[in-house]
Amino acid sequence: MTDKGLLRRNDEHRAHIYEASVPQVQTQRALVSDLLDRAFEGSAANLIMQALASKPASAQELSRIRRLLDEYEQSTR
């Protein structure tokens, strides 16, 4: 994974220390974007509905999702 640039290795000390070379959010966005295109024909709605169907969200999670959608909508206006 270091050859692919996904991890950096610090061999300064006796033990090798590995860490991600890109932020988690960046990796997640790239994975979701690829999945969205490959499996859901670019439809975010279909992706979300399948995610909720595979593992139902609690009332608290649904409330948070609604808030996040409202915030997203406000930020794109």
N, CA, C and O atoms as CSV, one atom per row, in Angstrom:
chain,resi,resn,atom,element,x,y,z
A,1,MET,N,N,0.824,-1.188,0.000
A,1,MET,CA,C,0.000,0.000,0.000
A,1,MET,C,C,0.872,1.258,0.000
A,1,MET,O,O,0.436,2.325,-0.432
A,2,THR,N,N,2.103,1.119,0.489
A,2,THR,CA,C,2.989,2.280,0.414
A,2,THR,C,C,3.368,2.564,-1.034
A,2,THR,O,O,3.512,3.725,-1.416
A,3,ASP,N,N,3.532,1.523,-1.845
A,3,ASP,CA,C,3.857,1.705,-3.263
A,3,ASP,C,C,2.748,2.439,-4.004
A,3,ASP,O,O,3.017,3.194,-4.938
A,4,LYS,N,N,1.512,2.224,-3.595
A,4,LYS,CA,C,0.370,2.874,-4.226
A,4,LYS,C,C,0.125,4.276,-3.693
A,4,LYS,O,O,-0.728,4.996,-4.212
A,5,GLY,N,N,0.863,4.671,-2.662
A,5,GLY,CA,C,0.700,6.003,-2.098
A,5,GLY,C,C,-0.423,6.120,-1.083
A,5,GLY,O,O,-0.785,7.225,-0.678
A,6,LEU,N,N,-0.976,4.985,-0.668
A,6,LEU,CA,C,-2.073,5.016,0.295
A,6,LEU,C,C,-1.577,5.163,1.732
A,6,LEU,O,O,-2.280,5.693,2.592
A,7,LEU,N,N,-0.357,4.686,1.979
A,7,LEU,CA,C,0.229,4.777,3.315
A,7,LEU,C,C,1.617,5.388,3.216
A,7,LEU,O,O,2.297,5.282,2.195
A,8,ARG,N,N,2.016,6.030,4.305
A,8,ARG,CA,C,3.386,6.506,4.451
A,8,ARG,C,C,4.030,5.700,5.557
A,8,ARG,O,O,3.384,5.369,6.552
A,9,ARG,N,N,5.301,5.384,5.386
A,9,ARG,CA,C,6.010,4.609,6.399
A,9,ARG,C,C,7.087,5.481,7.030
A,9,ARG,O,O,7.870,6.133,6.339
A,10,ASN,N,N,7.106,5.475,8.349
A,10,ASN,CA,C,8.136,6.185,9.095
A,10,ASN,C,C,9.013,5.126,9.739
A,10,ASN,O,O,8.596,4.459,10.686
A,11,ASP,N,N,10.229,4.969,9.228
A,11,ASP,CA,C,11.117,3.956,9.783
A,11,ASP,C,C,12.259,4.583,10.573
A,11,ASP,O,O,13.355,4.030,10.657
A,12,GLU,N,N,11.979,5.751,11.151
A,12,GLU,CA,C,12.945,6.457,11.974
A,12,GLU,C,C,13.353,5.636,13.193
A,12,GLU,O,O,14.521,5.631,13.582
A,13,HIS,N,N,12.407,4.957,13.780
A,13,HIS,CA,C,12.644,4.165,14.977
A,13,HIS,C,C,12.690,2.690,14.608
A,13,HIS,O,O,12.508,2.314,13.450
A,14,ARG,N,N,12.929,1.887,15.591
A,14,ARG,CA,C,13.030,0.439,15.352
A,14,ARG,C,C,11.732,-0.115,14.747
A,14,ARG,O,O,11.775,-0.900,13.800
A,15,ALA,N,N,10.585,0.292,15.291
A,15,ALA,CA,C,9.297,-0.174,14.761
A,15,ALA,C,C,8.869,0.743,13.620
A,15,ALA,O,O,9.027,1.961,13.705
A,16,HIS,N,N,8.340,0.174,12.580
A,16,HIS,CA,C,7.822,0.973,11.467
A,16,HIS,C,C,6.455,1.520,11.860
A,16,HIS,O,O,5.627,0.808,12.428
A,17,ILE,N,N,6.237,2.767,11.555
A,17,ILE,CA,C,4.956,3.404,11.854
A,17,ILE,C,C,4.290,3.749,10.524
A,17,ILE,O,O,4.864,4.452,9.692
A,18,TYR,N,N,3.077,3.248,10.339
A,18,TYR,CA,C,2.327,3.514,9.120
A,18,TYR,C,C,1.191,4.480,9.429
A,18,TYR,O,O,0.580,4.417,10.495
A,19,GLU,N,N,0.920,5.369,8.491
A,19,GLU,CA,C,-0.215,6.287,8.634
A,19,GLU,C,C,-0.791,6.547,7.254
A,19,GLU,O,O,-0.096,6.439,6.244
A,20,ALA,N,N,-2.071,6.890,7.225
A,20,ALA,CA,C,-2.734,7.192,5.957
A,20,ALA,C,C,-2.094,8.421,5.328
A,20,ALA,O,O,-1.747,9.375,6.024
A,21,SER,N,N,-1.941,8.392,4.009
A,21,SER,CA,C,-1.340,9.535,3.328
A,21,SER,C,C,-2.386,10.545,2.870
A,21,SER,O,O,-2.047,11.661,2.477
A,22,VAL,N,N,-3.649,10.155,2.920
A,22,VAL,CA,C,-4.741,11.085,2.586
A,22,VAL,C,C,-5.767,11.051,3.719
A,22,VAL,O,O,-5.910,10.031,4.392
A,23,PRO,N,N,-6.477,12.151,3.933
A,23,PRO,CA,C,-7.482,12.180,5.006
A,23,PRO,C,C,-8.603,11.170,4.780
A,23,PRO,O,O,-8.925,10.830,3.642
A,24,GLN,N,N,-9.190,10.696,5.870
A,24,GLN,CA,C,-10.266,9.706,5.815
A,24,GLN,C,C,-11.430,10.210,4.969
A,24,GLN,O,O,-11.997,9.453,4.181
A,25,VAL,N,N,-11.786,11.466,5.125
A,25,VAL,CA,C,-12.916,12.033,4.372
A,25,VAL,C,C,-12.655,11.957,2.873
A,25,VAL,O,O,-13.559,11.644,2.098
A,26,GLN,N,N,-11.441,12.238,2.469
A,26,GLN,CA,C,-11.103,12.185,1.041
A,26,GLN,C,C,-11.235,10.760,0.501
A,26,GLN,O,O,-11.749,10.559,-0.599
A,27,THR,N,N,-10.776,9.778,1.266
A,27,THR,CA,C,-10.885,8.374,0.863
A,27,THR,C,C,-12.345,7.952,0.792
A,27,THR,O,O,-12.754,7.286,-0.159
A,28,GLN,N,N,-13.141,8.339,1.803
A,28,GLN,CA,C,-14.560,7.981,1.812
A,28,GLN,C,C,-15.285,8.586,0.619
A,28,GLN,O,O,-16.091,7.909,-0.019
A,29,ARG,N,N,-15.012,9.847,0.308
A,29,ARG,CA,C,-15.672,10.491,-0.838
A,29,ARG,C,C,-15.322,9.801,-2.147
A,29,ARG,O,O,-16.185,9.622,-3.007
A,30,ALA,N,N,-14.073,9.418,-2.302
A,30,ALA,CA,C,-13.663,8.728,-3.523
A,30,ALA,C,C,-14.358,7.374,-3.640
A,30,ALA,O,O,-14.821,7.004,-4.719
A,31,LEU,N,N,-14.434,6.635,-2.538
A,31,LEU,CA,C,-15.104,5.332,-2.551
A,31,LEU,C,C,-16.595,5.465,-2.850
A,31,LEU,O,O,-17.142,4.711,-3.655
A,32,VAL,N,N,-17.245,6.423,-2.201
A,32,VAL,CA,C,-18.687,6.620,-2.416
A,32,VAL,C,C,-18.947,7.073,-3.845
A,32,VAL,O,O,-19.900,6.618,-4.477
A,33,SER,N,N,-18.114,7.959,-4.354
A,33,SER,CA,C,-18.283,8.430,-5.727
A,33,SER,C,C,-18.191,7.270,-6.721
A,33,SER,O,O,-18.993,7.166,-7.650
A,34,ASP,N,N,-17.205,6.406,-6.511
A,34,ASP,CA,C,-17.043,5.244,-7.389
A,34,ASP,C,C,-18.237,4.299,-7.276
A,34,ASP,O,O,-18.755,3.825,-8.287
A,35,LEU,N,N,-18.672,4.025,-6.044
A,35,LEU,CA,C,-19.830,3.158,-5.825
A,35,LEU,C,C,-21.093,3.758,-6.450
A,35,LEU,O,O,-21.880,3.053,-7.081
A,36,LEU,N,N,-21.270,5.041,-6.268
A,36,LEU,CA,C,-22.429,5.748,-6.821
A,36,LEU,C,C,-22.489,5.568,-8.338
A,36,LEU,O,O,-23.545,5.265,-8.894
A,37,ASP,N,N,-21.354,5.755,-8.997
A,37,ASP,CA,C,-21.311,5.615,-10.453
A,37,ASP,C,C,-21.501,4.174,-10.909
A,37,ASP,O,O,-22.245,3.915,-11.855
A,38,ARG,N,N,-20.837,3.242,-10.245
A,38,ARG,CA,C,-20.854,1.845,-10.686
A,38,ARG,C,C,-22.165,1.118,-10.385
A,38,ARG,O,O,-22.677,0.375,-11.223
A,39,ALA,N,N,-22.699,1.334,-9.193
A,39,ALA,CA,C,-23.835,0.524,-8.753
A,39,ALA,C,C,-25.173,1.251,-8.798
A,39,ALA,O,O,-26.222,0.608,-8.837
A,40,PHE,N,N,-25.153,2.575,-8.792
A,40,PHE,CA,C,-26.412,3.316,-8.663
A,40,PHE,C,C,-26.655,4.307,-9.794
A,40,PHE,O,O,-27.502,5.193,-9.682
A,41,GLU,N,N,-25.910,4.153,-10.881
A,41,GLU,CA,C,-26.063,5.002,-12.063
A,41,GLU,C,C,-26.059,6.486,-11.692
A,41,GLU,O,O,-26.763,7.287,-12.306
A,42,GLY,N,N,-25.266,6.845,-10.687
A,42,GLY,CA,C,-25.129,8.236,-10.282
A,42,GLY,C,C,-26.243,8.766,-9.404
A,42,GLY,O,O,-26.264,9.960,-9.103
A,43,SER,N,N,-27.171,7.919,-8.981
A,43,SER,CA,C,-28.311,8.370,-8.181
A,43,SER,C,C,-28.009,8.303,-6.685
A,43,SER,O,O,-27.944,7.222,-6.100
A,44,ALA,N,N,-27.826,9.474,-6.079
A,44,ALA,CA,C,-27.588,9.534,-4.637
A,44,ALA,C,C,-28.810,9.020,-3.876
A,44,ALA,O,O,-28.664,8.374,-2.838
A,45,ALA,N,N,-30.000,9.297,-4.377
A,45,ALA,CA,C,-31.226,8.841,-3.711
A,45,ALA,C,C,-31.274,7.314,-3.642
A,45,ALA,O,O,-31.626,6.750,-2.605
A,46,ASN,N,N,-30.923,6.647,-4.737
A,46,ASN,CA,C,-30.917,5.176,-4.731
A,46,ASN,C,C,-29.867,4.628,-3.770
A,46,ASN,O,O,-30.109,3.634,-3.086
A,47,LEU,N,N,-28.711,5.270,-3.717
A,47,LEU,CA,C,-27.672,4.848,-2.785
A,47,LEU,C,C,-28.162,4.950,-1.343
A,47,LEU,O,O,-27.991,4.017,-0.558
A,48,ILE,N,N,-28.768,6.076,-0.997
A,48,ILE,CA,C,-29.260,6.289,0.365
A,48,ILE,C,C,-30.361,5.288,0.712
A,48,ILE,O,O,-30.359,4.719,1.804
A,49,MET,N,N,-31.288,5.072,-0.198
A,49,MET,CA,C,-32.391,4.149,0.077
A,49,MET,C,C,-31.882,2.718,0.274
A,49,MET,O,O,-32.380,2.000,1.141
A,50,GLN,N,N,-30.903,2.303,-0.519
A,50,GLN,CA,C,-30.336,0.965,-0.348
A,50,GLN,C,C,-29.563,0.864,0.966
A,50,GLN,O,O,-29.603,-0.170,1.633
A,51,ALA,N,N,-28.863,1.932,1.337
A,51,ALA,CA,C,-28.140,1.937,2.613
A,51,ALA,C,C,-29.118,1.790,3.773
A,51,ALA,O,O,-28.862,1.030,4.707
A,52,LEU,N,N,-30.243,2.515,3.720
A,52,LEU,CA,C,-31.234,2.432,4.789
A,52,LEU,C,C,-31.955,1.082,4.791
A,52,LEU,O,O,-32.329,0.579,5.850
A,53,ALA,N,N,-32.147,0.500,3.613
A,53,ALA,CA,C,-32.818,-0.804,3.531
A,53,ALA,C,C,-31.918,-1.922,4.068
A,53,ALA,O,O,-32.403,-2.899,4.636
A,54,SER,N,N,-30.609,-1.768,3.882
A,54,SER,CA,C,-29.704,-2.831,4.325
A,54,SER,C,C,-29.477,-2.807,5.823
A,54,SER,O,O,-29.231,-3.847,6.433
A,55,LYS,N,N,-29.559,-1.625,6.422
A,55,LYS,CA,C,-29.401,-1.503,7.873
A,55,LYS,C,C,-30.242,-0.309,8.316
A,55,LYS,O,O,-29.799,0.837,8.234
A,56,PRO,N,N,-31.446,-0.582,8.780
A,56,PRO,CA,C,-32.350,0.510,9.147
A,56,PRO,C,C,-31.729,1.462,10.173
A,56,PRO,O,O,-31.022,1.049,11.092
A,57,ALA,N,N,-32.020,2.742,9.980
A,57,ALA,CA,C,-31.501,3.771,10.879
A,57,ALA,C,C,-32.434,3.953,12.068
A,57,ALA,O,O,-33.647,3.769,11.961
A,58,SER,N,N,-31.853,4.314,13.189
A,58,SER,CA,C,-32.659,4.617,14.375
A,58,SER,C,C,-33.352,5.962,14.170
A,58,SER,O,O,-33.012,6.711,13.254
A,59,ALA,N,N,-34.317,6.260,15.025
A,59,ALA,CA,C,-35.005,7.549,14.952
A,59,ALA,C,C,-34.005,8.691,15.110
A,59,ALA,O,O,-34.120,9.720,14.445
A,60,GLN,N,N,-33.032,8.506,15.986
A,60,GLN,CA,C,-32.006,9.532,16.198
A,60,GLN,C,C,-31.159,9.736,14.936
A,60,GLN,O,O,-30.856,10.871,14.570
A,61,GLU,N,N,-30.780,8.642,14.277
A,61,GLU,CA,C,-29.997,8.756,13.039
A,61,GLU,C,C,-30.809,9.420,11.929
A,61,GLU,O,O,-30.282,10.246,11.184
A,62,LEU,N,N,-32.089,9.061,11.817
A,62,LEU,CA,C,-32.941,9.690,10.801
A,62,LEU,C,C,-33.071,11.186,11.045
A,62,LEU,O,O,-33.067,11.977,10.102
A,63,SER,N,N,-33.186,11.567,12.294
A,63,SER,CA,C,-33.257,12.980,12.638
A,63,SER,C,C,-31.965,13.691,12.237
A,63,SER,O,O,-32.002,14.796,11.695
A,64,ARG,N,N,-30.846,13.066,12.502
A,64,ARG,CA,C,-29.560,13.660,12.117
A,64,ARG,C,C,-29.439,13.761,10.600
A,64,ARG,O,O,-28.953,14.769,10.086
A,65,ILE,N,N,-29.871,12.738,9.885
A,65,ILE,CA,C,-29.838,12.752,8.423
A,65,ILE,C,C,-30.680,13.907,7.892
A,65,ILE,O,O,-30.262,14.607,6.969
A,66,ARG,N,N,-31.874,14.113,8.476
A,66,ARG,CA,C,-32.735,15.223,8.048
A,66,ARG,C,C,-32.047,16.570,8.269
A,66,ARG,O,O,-32.100,17.455,7.414
A,67,ARG,N,N,-31.402,16.712,9.424
A,67,ARG,CA,C,-30.680,17.963,9.725
A,67,ARG,C,C,-29.536,18.175,8.731
A,67,ARG,O,O,-29.338,19.281,8.229
A,68,LEU,N,N,-28.790,17.113,8.454
A,68,LEU,CA,C,-27.679,17.216,7.509
A,68,LEU,C,C,-28.167,17.580,6.111
A,68,LEU,O,O,-27.537,18.374,5.412
A,69,LEU,N,N,-29.296,16.992,5.706
A,69,LEU,CA,C,-29.859,17.332,4.399
A,69,LEU,C,C,-30.300,18.790,4.351
A,69,LEU,O,O,-30.078,19.477,3.354
A,70,ASP,N,N,-30.929,19.263,5.431
A,70,ASP,CA,C,-31.332,20.674,5.499
A,70,ASP,C,C,-30.113,21.588,5.415
A,70,ASP,O,O,-30.134,22.587,4.696
A,71,GLU,N,N,-29.045,21.250,6.151
A,71,GLU,CA,C,-27.821,22.049,6.115
A,71,GLU,C,C,-27.192,22.027,4.721
A,71,GLU,O,O,-26.722,23.053,4.228
A,72,TYR,N,N,-27.188,20.864,4.099
A,72,TYR,CA,C,-26.633,20.745,2.758
A,72,TYR,C,C,-27.419,21.593,1.772
A,72,TYR,O,O,-26.846,22.296,0.940
A,73,GLU,N,N,-28.734,21.517,1.876
A,73,GLU,CA,C,-29.593,22.296,0.991
A,73,GLU,C,C,-29.345,23.794,1.169
A,73,GLU,O,O,-29.276,24.536,0.189
A,74,GLN,N,N,-29.214,24.232,2.403
A,74,GLN,CA,C,-28.947,25.653,2.675
A,74,GLN,C,C,-27.597,26.084,2.110
A,74,GLN,O,O,-27.465,27.199,1.606
A,75,SER,N,N,-26.613,25.226,2.189
A,75,SER,CA,C,-25.263,25.594,1.729
A,75,SER,C,C,-25.138,25.620,0.215
A,75,SER,O,O,-24.204,26.218,-0.318
A,76,THR,N,N,-26.070,24.975,-0.487
A,76,THR,CA,C,-25.978,24.930,-1.954
A,76,THR,C,C,-26.847,25.967,-2.627
A,76,THR,O,O,-26.907,26.023,-3.856
A,77,ARG,N,N,-27.518,26.786,-1.845
A,77,ARG,CA,C,-28.379,27.821,-2.447
A,77,ARG,C,C,-27.597,29.042,-2.813
A,77,ARG,O,O,-28.163,30.006,-3.329
